[in-house]
């Protein structure tokens, strides 16, 4: 039995980790974790160079929206896994 709250927290902290926990879309989870690392490196480099603050802010807000969406999706996926058993 999967814990929906754990899948949600994992996806909130690391893109895709909740999918790996759920065991349904493992390769998607791995790809998202790699993408998350690369996005964070790019985000930090933009922020540290003071390249363009407002563009960094748009990127940051987009990442937060994506994280929250993935959190809800992993939660719902874990509930669906539990309901199918």
N, CA, C and O of each residue as an XYZ file, in Angstrom:
340
protein
N       0.847     -1.181      0.000
C       0.000      0.000      0.000
C       0.893      1.245      0.000
O       1.787      1.386      0.835
N       0.635      2.132     -0.942
C       1.415      3.360     -1.074
C       0.841      4.442     -0.176
O      -0.369      4.519      0.040
N       1.727      5.269      0.338
C       1.315      6.411      1.156
C       1.286      7.654      0.258
O       2.339      8.152     -0.141
N       0.088      8.157     -0.061
C      -0.008      9.313     -0.955
C       0.761     10.525     -0.441
O       1.365     11.246     -1.235
N       0.754     10.765      0.860
C       1.451     11.936      1.402
C       2.965     11.801      1.201
O       3.645     12.804      0.983
N       3.504     10.572      1.270
C       4.940     10.379      1.060
C       5.312     10.613     -0.400
O       6.335     11.233     -0.691
N       4.485     10.118     -1.318
C       4.722     10.362     -2.747
C       4.685     11.856     -3.048
O       5.488     12.359     -3.835
N       3.752     12.558     -2.421
C       3.627     14.005     -2.631
C       4.863     14.738     -2.110
O       5.404     15.608     -2.793
N       5.302     14.393     -0.922
C       6.480     15.062     -0.336
C       7.728     14.773     -1.163
O       8.540     15.668     -1.395
N       7.884     13.528     -1.608
C       9.048     13.194     -2.432
C       9.063     14.004     -3.727
O      10.109     14.506     -4.139
N       7.893     14.128     -4.367
C       7.841     14.915     -5.604
C       8.007     16.405     -5.331
O       8.478     17.140     -6.199
N       7.636     16.852     -4.165
C       7.827     18.260     -3.822
C       9.310     18.565     -3.631
O       9.785     19.621     -4.048
N      10.033     17.657     -3.009
C      11.447     17.885     -2.734
C      12.335     17.637     -3.953
O      13.287     18.379     -4.194
N      12.022     16.604     -4.710
C      12.804     16.242     -5.899
C      11.844     15.861     -7.010
O      11.069     14.915     -6.863
N      11.887     16.592     -8.130
C      11.026     16.239     -9.270
C      11.161     14.751     -9.543
O      12.278     14.257     -9.701
N      10.063     14.031     -9.601
C      10.082     12.643    -10.030
C      10.308     11.596     -8.952
O      10.058     10.417     -9.200
N      10.766     11.971     -7.777
C      11.040     10.969     -6.732
C       9.764     10.273     -6.275
O       9.805      9.101     -5.901
N       8.650     10.960     -6.297
C       7.370     10.351     -5.939
C       6.951      9.297     -6.947
O       6.332      8.297     -6.583
N       7.288      9.515     -8.222
C       6.981      8.519     -9.252
C       7.819      7.263     -9.061
O       7.337      6.147     -9.260
N       9.068      7.451     -8.677
C       9.926      6.298     -8.406
C       9.352      5.519     -7.220
O       9.296      4.290     -7.253
N       8.933      6.220     -6.190
C       8.327      5.577     -5.020
C       7.067      4.807     -5.413
O       6.861      3.682     -4.959
N       6.224      5.408     -6.254
C       4.984      4.754     -6.670
C       5.252      3.537     -7.556
O       4.450      2.603     -7.584
N       6.373      3.542     -8.279
C       6.758      2.405     -9.101
C       6.049      2.285    -10.435
O       6.199      1.267    -11.111
N       5.286      3.283    -10.836
C       4.565      3.199    -12.107
C       5.327      3.865    -13.252
O       5.396      3.311    -14.349
N       5.884      5.015    -13.019
C       6.596      5.765    -14.064
C       8.026      6.035    -13.595
O       8.437      7.185    -13.437
N       8.766      4.964    -13.380
C      10.114      5.073    -12.804
C      11.044      5.845    -13.730
O      11.766      6.733    -13.275
N      11.040      5.519    -15.037
C      11.953      6.219    -15.959
C      11.619      7.695    -16.065
O      12.515      8.525    -16.218
N      10.338      8.029    -15.987
C       9.949      9.444    -15.958
C      10.520     10.104    -14.712
O      11.032     11.222    -14.771
N      10.430      9.412    -13.591
C      10.974      9.948    -12.348
C      12.470     10.191    -12.429
O      12.956     11.231    -11.986
N      13.202      9.238    -12.992
C      14.663      9.387    -13.131
C      14.985     10.559    -14.055
O      15.857     11.373    -13.749
N      14.282     10.643    -15.184
C      14.517     11.747    -16.128
C      14.207     13.095    -15.484
O      14.903     14.080    -15.730
N      13.173     13.137    -14.669
C      12.811     14.399    -14.023
C      13.831     14.803    -12.967
O      14.107     15.992    -12.804
N      14.394     13.841    -12.251
C      15.419     14.174    -11.261
C      16.652     14.741    -11.951
O      17.219     15.729    -11.484
N      17.074     14.132    -13.058
C      18.222     14.653    -13.806
C      17.907     16.053    -14.330
O      18.743     16.952    -14.241
N      16.713     16.236    -14.871
C      16.310     17.557    -15.366
C      16.276     18.584    -14.242
O      16.698     19.726    -14.425
N      15.772     18.176    -13.074
C      15.697     19.075    -11.928
C      17.086     19.566    -11.530
O      17.273     20.746    -11.236
N      18.051     18.660    -11.521
C      19.427     19.035    -11.166
C      19.967     20.044    -12.172
O      20.552     21.055    -11.782
N      19.777     19.780    -13.455
C      20.279     20.699    -14.491
C      19.574     22.052    -14.442
O      20.207     23.092    -14.622
N      18.278     22.038    -14.202
C      17.533     23.303    -14.096
C      18.024     24.110    -12.908
O      18.206     25.323    -13.016
N      18.239     23.459    -11.782
C      18.723     24.166    -10.587
C      20.115     24.748    -10.805
O      20.397     25.855    -10.347
N      20.978     24.028    -11.489
C      22.310     24.560    -11.796
C      22.179     25.817    -12.657
O      22.846     26.821    -12.405
N      21.318     25.756    -13.670
C      21.092     26.928    -14.521
C      20.484     28.084    -13.748
O      20.871     29.238    -13.933
N      19.539     27.774    -12.891
C      18.886     28.810    -12.083
C      19.887     29.501    -11.161
O      19.888     30.727    -11.050
N      20.723     28.731    -10.513
C      21.723     29.302     -9.601
C      22.738     30.138    -10.367
O      23.139     31.207     -9.907
N      23.157     29.653    -11.541
C      24.141     30.425    -12.308
C      23.550     31.746    -12.799
O      24.249     32.759    -12.825
N      22.280     31.752    -13.185
C      21.624     33.000    -13.596
C      21.540     33.952    -12.407
O      21.829     35.142    -12.535
N      21.142     33.424    -11.249
C      20.993     34.264    -10.076
C      22.332     34.849     -9.627
O      22.407     36.029     -9.282
N      23.381     34.038     -9.628
C      24.678     34.498     -9.129
C      25.356     35.494    -10.056
O      26.159     36.309     -9.601
N      25.052     35.446    -11.331
C      25.682     36.377    -12.256
C      24.900     37.677    -12.398
O      25.314     38.572    -13.135
N      23.776     37.788    -11.700
C      22.907     38.967    -11.833
C      22.584     39.250    -13.294
O      22.472     40.404    -13.708
N      22.437     38.177    -14.067
C      22.194     38.322    -15.498
C      20.982     39.216    -15.743
O      21.127     40.335    -16.234
N      19.831     38.747    -15.417
C      18.623     39.538    -15.529
C      17.689     39.049    -14.430
O      17.139     37.952    -14.526
N      17.507     39.846    -13.395
C      16.769     39.385    -12.217
C      15.337     38.986    -12.540
O      14.864     37.955    -12.062
N      14.637     39.785    -13.343
C      13.231     39.471    -13.600
C      13.080     38.172    -14.380
O      12.074     37.481    -14.218
N      14.050     37.820    -15.223
C      13.984     36.538    -15.929
C      14.256     35.389    -14.969
O      13.667     34.317    -15.102
N      15.135     35.603    -14.011
C      15.379     34.574    -13.001
C      14.119     34.357    -12.182
O      13.782     33.220    -11.849
N      13.424     35.431    -11.855
C      12.205     35.342    -11.060
C      11.125     34.556    -11.806
O      10.419     33.752    -11.198
N      10.991     34.777    -13.095
C      10.018     34.033    -13.905
C      10.378     32.545    -13.909
O       9.492     31.702    -13.769
N      11.648     32.210    -14.064
C      12.098     30.819    -14.029
C      11.792     30.202    -12.668
O      11.302     29.076    -12.592
N      12.075     30.924    -11.610
C      11.849     30.429    -10.252
C      10.361     30.149    -10.014
O      10.009     29.107     -9.462
N       9.496     31.063    -10.421
C       8.050     30.881    -10.247
C       7.563     29.690    -11.074
O       6.723     28.917    -10.613
N       8.083     29.542    -12.286
C       7.714     28.403    -13.125
C       8.093     27.083    -12.485
O       7.334     26.116    -12.554
N       9.256     27.034    -11.867
C       9.704     25.812    -11.200
C       8.806     25.498    -10.004
O       8.468     24.337     -9.777
N       8.421     26.508     -9.243
C       7.541     26.295     -8.096
C       6.185     25.759     -8.553
O       5.649     24.834     -7.942
N       5.631     26.325     -9.613
C       4.346     25.857    -10.137
C       4.471     24.404    -10.592
O       3.576     23.597    -10.341
N       5.581     24.066    -11.262
C       5.798     22.698    -11.712
C       5.911     21.746    -10.523
O       5.342     20.655    -10.549
N       6.636     22.149     -9.488
C       6.783     21.295     -8.309
C       5.440     21.030     -7.646
O       5.155     19.898     -7.258
N       4.624     22.047     -7.515
C       3.314     21.862     -6.887
C       2.423     20.958     -7.734
O       1.682     20.137     -7.192
N       2.486     21.101     -9.054
C       1.704     20.237     -9.945
C       2.138     18.785     -9.823
O       1.301     17.883     -9.769
N       3.454     18.560     -9.779
C       3.967     17.196     -9.633
C       3.609     16.612     -8.276
O       3.385     15.407     -8.158
N       3.553     17.451     -7.259
C       3.173     17.001     -5.923
C       1.744     16.463     -5.932
O       1.482     15.376     -5.415
N       0.837     17.213     -6.511
C      -0.565     16.796     -6.583
C      -0.697     15.537     -7.440
O      -1.450     14.631     -7.084
N       0.019     15.466     -8.558
C      -0.058     14.308     -9.443
C       0.440     13.036     -8.758
O      -0.194     11.988     -8.878
N       1.550     13.110     -8.051
C       2.074     11.926     -7.357
C       1.120     11.480     -6.256
O       0.936     10.281     -6.046
N       0.520     12.420     -5.561
C      -0.458     12.096     -4.522
C      -1.640     11.347     -5.132
O      -2.056     10.306     -4.624
N      -2.180     11.890     -6.234
C      -3.317     11.256     -6.887
C      -2.958      9.882     -7.468
O      -3.774      8.961     -7.440
N      -1.741      9.751     -7.989
C      -1.298      8.467     -8.524
C      -1.221      7.417     -7.423
O      -1.657      6.283     -7.620
N      -0.676      7.776     -6.275
C      -0.577      6.836     -5.159
C      -1.971      6.419     -4.673
O      -2.187      5.258     -4.327
N      -2.909      7.365     -4.647
C      -4.285      7.023     -4.256
C      -4.899      6.059     -5.259
O      -5.592      5.118     -4.874
N      -4.646      6.291     -6.550
C      -5.186      5.407     -7.590
C      -4.585      4.009     -7.496
O      -5.281      3.019     -7.719
N      -3.308      3.923     -7.169
C      -2.661      2.621     -6.986
C      -3.324      1.881     -5.828
O      -3.609      0.688     -5.929
N      -3.564      2.584     -4.744
C      -4.204      1.968     -3.591
C      -5.634      1.519     -3.882
O      -6.068      0.472     -3.402
N      -6.363      2.309     -4.666
C      -7.752      1.983     -4.987
C      -7.860      0.813     -5.956
O      -8.875      0.118     -5.977
N      -6.820      0.590     -6.759
C      -6.863     -0.505     -7.738
C      -6.551     -1.858     -7.108
O      -6.765     -2.894     -7.738
N      -6.047     -1.864     -5.870
C      -5.695     -3.129     -5.213
C      -6.860     -3.706     -4.467
O      -6.737     -4.768     -3.857
